[in-house]
Amino acid sequence: MNVITVQPLSLAQVAHPAYARTLPDGLPFTHQAEVYDAWQHHQVLLLVAPTGSGKTQAATFPVLDYGESAIFVYPTNALVEDQ
């Protein structure tokens, strides 16, 4: 399993060709670009990042861009408590 951990306040943006096709500025966060690049090379990815850091986009963009399907599971009680 490939684990990508994002530390608080390290949300730098990078240029990425796949995101350049869809984002107005083409600059995803570093962890979003890393998840996209790792998507085709790993069967399981685990992304650990703070609330509001773009984890959902990091996971859904490769699914949609590669035309794949996925099931997303969210711990709604933990999200409600966090908010």
Residue pairs with C-beta under 8 A, 6 or more apart in sequence:
1 42
1 44
1 45
1 46
2 38
2 41
2 42
2 44
2 45
2 46
3 46
3 48
4 31
4 34
4 35
4 38
4 45
4 46
4 47
4 48
5 48
5 49
6 29
6 30
6 31
6 47
6 48
6 49
6 50
6 53
8 50
10 30
11 29
11 30
11 31
11 53
11 54
12 29
12 30
13 25
13 27
13 28
13 29
13 30
14 27
14 28
14 29
14 30
14 33
15 26
15 27
16 26
16 27
16 28
16 32
16 33
16 36
18 36
18 61
18 65
19 26
19 27
19 28
19 32
19 33
19 36
19 61
20 26
22 61
22 65
28 36
28 54
28 57
28 58
28 61
29 53
29 54
29 58
31 47
31 49
31 53
31 54
31 58
32 54
32 57
32 58
32 61
35 45
35 47
35 58
35 59
35 62
36 58
36 61
36 62
36 65
38 45
39 45
39 62
39 66
40 66
45 59
47 55
47 58
47 59
49 55
49 58
51 79
51 82
51 83
56 72
59 70
59 72
60 70
60 72
62 68
63 69
63 70
